């Protein structure tokens, strides 16, 4: 009898061990980063670090600052990886993010996340494009190509799409994706950035590099994926209708409630922009604490999608924006505090876990996006977000970037492009 019990115990232990080993192999993930001044050495350092977690990645996500010669970064990464891995990514403002901290080099910084999964398929595609109209058409072409590159037949619907796009075409790319796969597939990503808003940004698409264009990843997987899209800004009782927008939908807001848009916004913002109303000019930095927003109601509460006012035209007192606004839509005035913008990293991490029904112990890896404008508003405290995220999702591989626009999904409402937002995508390690 004792022998039988011992045998059964050994079988149970073997089954438990085998099951967990198999589950652990559902995905391998590794991350790496560097601030070395030499692009070749920086890539080697990051890849060596990444390979501690995944030796032969199928997909590598790259975030780099523009202080590096980014074409050299891309070329060296391909040399290190060989031809088997797909490469996707964008340039980040000022620094890059990993679980180890915010990385800002003397010359530049980069971070990579590598993934390999026998129960997942990835397809990367992209296009160079200069206009919103062209971007929508090319996004349709590209999403179809990315589906095929993932080894799936035309018409297959991915579990998630990741995107990177140059500023100005984000909504059009989202529309092109929806034309093919619908609006229920969550789309997450960011608008590529530089340090000075001078168009030095780049998008990575395998061995191609775009100053104006986009890159997409289709993800087909049996693994759990959790995601969240959040602003962290607080609402107010101030709101109004966008009664006049250039071309009916766009990024020049002419009137709110029949009055010059900048006048109304300035009143909402405690008259902080009196000088710009008179003389014109950028309001990008101070407006980071006072975005206007679109809103949808989620579980009885407003969910804000930020719209960042960037400049006032003194001639017609219009507002230049970093996201599209539709004529006739309602806009809300929101406010941020340093605490709310730092601690939103906890909110968004917890929401992503909850959305994906993923336990902390079952997280394999993650991608984090944080708006560059928000980062610059709280730059003296931005390092505080790392221990906050690590506490919520654990000691797992993840990287992040500071972007000039953010894309994410609100369940039941679809995918949105917003400003001053943050997003988190978490991949589980088991089916």
N, C-alpha and C positions, 0 to 999 in steps of 0.2 A: 504493500500500500504506500509506504514511504517513497519507494522508487517511482511509483506511478505519479504521486504528487510532485516529486522533484522534476520528473519529465515534463509534466504539464506546466510547471512554473517556468522551466527553461523555454518551452514552446511559446508561452505567453510573452516572456521577455524578448525572445527573438522576433516575434510578430510585432511587438511594440517598437523595437529598435528598427526593424526593417521598414515599417510603415513610416516612421519619422525620418529615416534616412532618405527614403524615396520622396517624401514631401519636401525635404530640405533641398532636393535637387530640382524642384519645380522651377526655380529661378536662382541664378547666381548674379550677384551684383558687386561692383567695386567702384570706388571713387578715388580721384587723385587731384592734386592742385599744385601750383608752383607760382612763385614770384621772382624766379631767377631772371636776370636781365637779358639773358641769351635765349632766344626763342627755341632753338634746338635743345638746349639743356632743360628748359622749362617743360617742354613736351615729354622728354625722356623721364624726367622726375615724376611727372603726373602719371604717365603710363605705368611706370614701375610700381607706383603706389596702388593704382587701380588693379593691377594684376594680382595683388594679394587677395583680392576678392573674386575676380573673374579673369582667367588667363586668355580666353578666346571669346571676347564679346561679339555678339551679333549686331548690337546697336551701341554707338557711343554718342552721348550728348555733350557738346562742347560749348562752354561759355568763356569768352575771353574779353579783355579790355582792349581798346584801340591803341593803347600805348605800344603794344606789340605790333610787329608787321604781321597782320592776321593771315595773309596769304602764306607766309612762312610757317605759321603755327599750323594751318590746315595741311600744308604739304608734309610737314614733319610728322603730324599725327597719322596721316595715311601711311607714311613710310614705316612707322612703328607698328601699326595695326595690320598691315597687309591689305589685301583686296577684299577679304571676307566680311568686314564690318561696315555697316552703314554709318554715316556721320551726319549729324543734324545739330544746328545750334544758332547762336546769335552773339553779338557783342553786347557787353554789359557796361553800364555807366560806373566809372570810378573803381569798382572792385568786383570780386565774385564771392560767392558764399559756399561754405561747406560745413559739415558738422564740427569742424575744427575751429571755425571762426569766419570773420570777414577778411578777405585777403586783398591787400592793396600793396602792390610792389612799387619800387622806385621808378621802374619803366612800365611794367604792366603786370597782369596776373591772369591766370586761367584756371579753370576747373573742368573735370570730365567725370561723367558717370557712365559706366559700362554695364550692359545687361546681356544675359544669355539665358534662354528658357526653352526647354523642349515642349512646353505647352503654350507657347506664345509665338506669334509671327509679327514681324515689323516690316513695313515698307516705307521708304523715304523717297520723296520727290519734291520738286520745286520749280519755280520759273522766275525769270527776270521780267519785270513789268513796271510801267511808269504811271499808269492811270487807273483809277478805281474801276472804270468800265472794263478795261483790259484785264484787270486783276480777277474780276469775277469769272470771266470766260476761262482764263488760264487756271484758276483754282479748280474749276470743273474738270479740266484736262488732267491736272496734277493729282487730284484725289483719286481719279480712276486709275492713273498710273501707279500711285502708291498702293492701291488695293492689289493690283497685279504683281507688283514687286514683293508684296507680302506672301505671294504664292496662292492668292485667292482668286476665284473666278470673278469676272466683271459682274457688278451688281451686289456683291457681298457687302455686308454692313459691319464696319469695325466696332469694337467695344469702346474705343476712344480715339480721338485725333489730337495730336500735338501740333502746334503751329508756331512759326517765327516769321515776322513780317516787318518790312520797313514802315516807318510812320506814314499814315495817310491812306493806306489801302486796307486796313484791318477789317472794317465792316464788309467790304467787297469780297475779301477772301472768305469770311464767314458765310456770306450769302452763296458763294460758289460751292463751298463744301456742302451746305444744306441742300442745294439744288440736286446733289447726287445721293447723299446718305440721309437726308432729312435733318430735322432740328433736334431730335431726341438724343442723338449721339453726342456725348459731351466733348467739347473742343476747348483745350487749354493751351495757353502760351503767352507770348509777349511781343511787344514791338521793340525791335533792336535799338540800341542806344550807343551814344558816344559820351564824351565828357563835357562837350561844349555846345550841343545842339547845332552842329555845323555840317551834318551829313556825312561824317566819317564812319558811321555805323555800317555793319555788314551782317549778312545772313549766310549761314553755312548750309549747303545742300550737297552731301557727299563731296565730290572734288570740285564743285562749282561754288562761286562766291558772288553774292549780289549786294550792290549798294541800294538798289531799288528792286525789291522782289520779295519772295516768300519761300518758305520750306515747310513741308508737311510730313508727319509720321502717322501712318495708320497702324493701330495696335489691335491685334486679334489675340485674345488670351482667355484661358480657363481660370486665371488667377483673379482674386478679388482686387478691385481698384477703388480707392476712395478719393474723393476730390471735394474741394470747397473754394468759393470765390467770395471775397469779403472786403469791405472798405474800412471798417473801423471808425468811420466818421459818424457823428451824432446828428440826428435830424433836428429841425426847428419848425416853427409855425409859419415861416416865410416861404411862400411858393408863388408861382405864376405860370401863365401859359406862354409858350414860345409862339407869339402871334406873327412873327416874320423872320424867316430864315432864308438866307441866300440859296437860291435854287430849290427851295422847299425842304430840302434835307441836306445838311452839310455842316461845316465847321465855322461858319460865320453867322453868329446870332445877332440879328438886327434889332428885334423888339421883344420885350416881355410885357404882356398885358397892354400892348399898344403904345408903349413908351420905349425910348432908346434903351437897349439891353444893358449897356454899361452903367447908365444912371441907376437903374433898378438894382443891379448887382452891387454897386457901390453903397447904396442905402442899406441893403441886406448886410453888407460887410462892414458896418459901422463907419462908413465914410473913409475907409483906409486908402482909397484910391482917388482922392480928390485931385492930386497932382497929375495922374495919368489921364484923368478925364479932360483936363485942360491941355496937357502937352502930348498925350499919347505915350506909348511905350510898353515895355514888358511888365507884366505883373506875375510872372511865372512863380517866383519864389514865395512871395507873401500869400498868393492865392492857394498855395499848397495846404494851408490851414483852413481855407474857406471855399471848397469846391461847390459847384452846383451839381445836381444829381438827377438822374432818372430814378424811378422807384417801381418795384413790384411788391405785392403783399404776399409774404410767405408765413404760414402759420399765424395769420392775424397780425403780423408785424411788418413794417416796411423794410425792404431789402434795397439798399441804395447802390446804384451803379454810378460812380463818380464821373464828372465831366470837368476837366481842368481848364479854366480860363487862362489864356497865356498872354494876351495883349489887348489893349484898348485902342481903337481908332478914334482920335479926337474929332474928326470931321463929321462922322455920323453917329459917334458914340456906340459903335458896335463892339461886340466881343469876339475875339478869335479864340477857338476852342481846339482841344486835342482829341475830341471825339465828335461824331455826328449827332445832330439834334434834328428831330422832325418838327416841321411846322404844325402847331396844334397840340403838341405834347406838353404835359405839365412838368415843370422843373422845380426842384426843391433846393433850398439853401441848407448846407450842412457845415459842420464845424469839427475840427479835430484838435486834440490835445496831445502833447508828447506821450503821455501815458497810454492814451487810447491807441495811438499809432504803433507803439512798441508792443503792447500786450495783445494786439490783434493777431500776432503770430501764434499765440496760444489758442485763441478762439478758432482760427482757421485750421490748425493742426488737429484739434479735437473734433471739429466738424468733419474733416476728411476721414478720420478714423470711423466716426459714427456713420457717415454716408456709405462707406464701404463695408461696414460691419466687420472691421478688422481690429483684432486685439493688438495691443502694443507689442506683445511677444511675437506676433506673426507679421510684423512689418519687414519687408525685404529691402526697400529703398524708397526714395522720394525725390520729387522735384519741387522747388520753391521759387516763386516769383514775387518780387517786392518792387513797387513803383519807385523809380529813381527820384521823382519829385518829392514823394513822401520821405524817402531816405535822406535827401538833402535837407529836408525840414527838421529832421531829428538826428542828423549825422553824428552829433556828439554823444548820442546814446545808442546808436544802431547796433553796436556789439552786444547789447543786452538781449537781442532776439535769439541768439544762438543757444544759450543755456535754456531758454524758455522752450524752444522747439525740441531740443534734445531730451528734455524732461518728459515731453508728451509722447514722442514717437520712438525714443530709445536711441541706443548707440548704433545707428544703421547708416549705410552709405546714402548721402544725399548731397545735392549741389543746388545753387540758386543764382539768380541774376537780378540786377536792377534795371528795369525796362522803362521805355517811354510810352507805355500803354499796355494794358493787360486784357487777356481774353479768358473767359470762364463760363461755366454753366450754372444756371439756376433751375433746379428740377421743376419741371412742369411749365417752364417759360422759355427754355431754349438757351442759346449761347449769346453772349454779349461781349462787346468791346467797351472797356471803360478806362478811366484814368484814376491815378492815386489809389489803386486797388492792390490786392495781394491774392495769390492763389497757392494752393497746395495740392499736389497729386501724390498719393501714397499707393504703392504696389505691395500686395500681400505676398507671403512666401509659400502659400499653399493654395490648392484648389478650393 
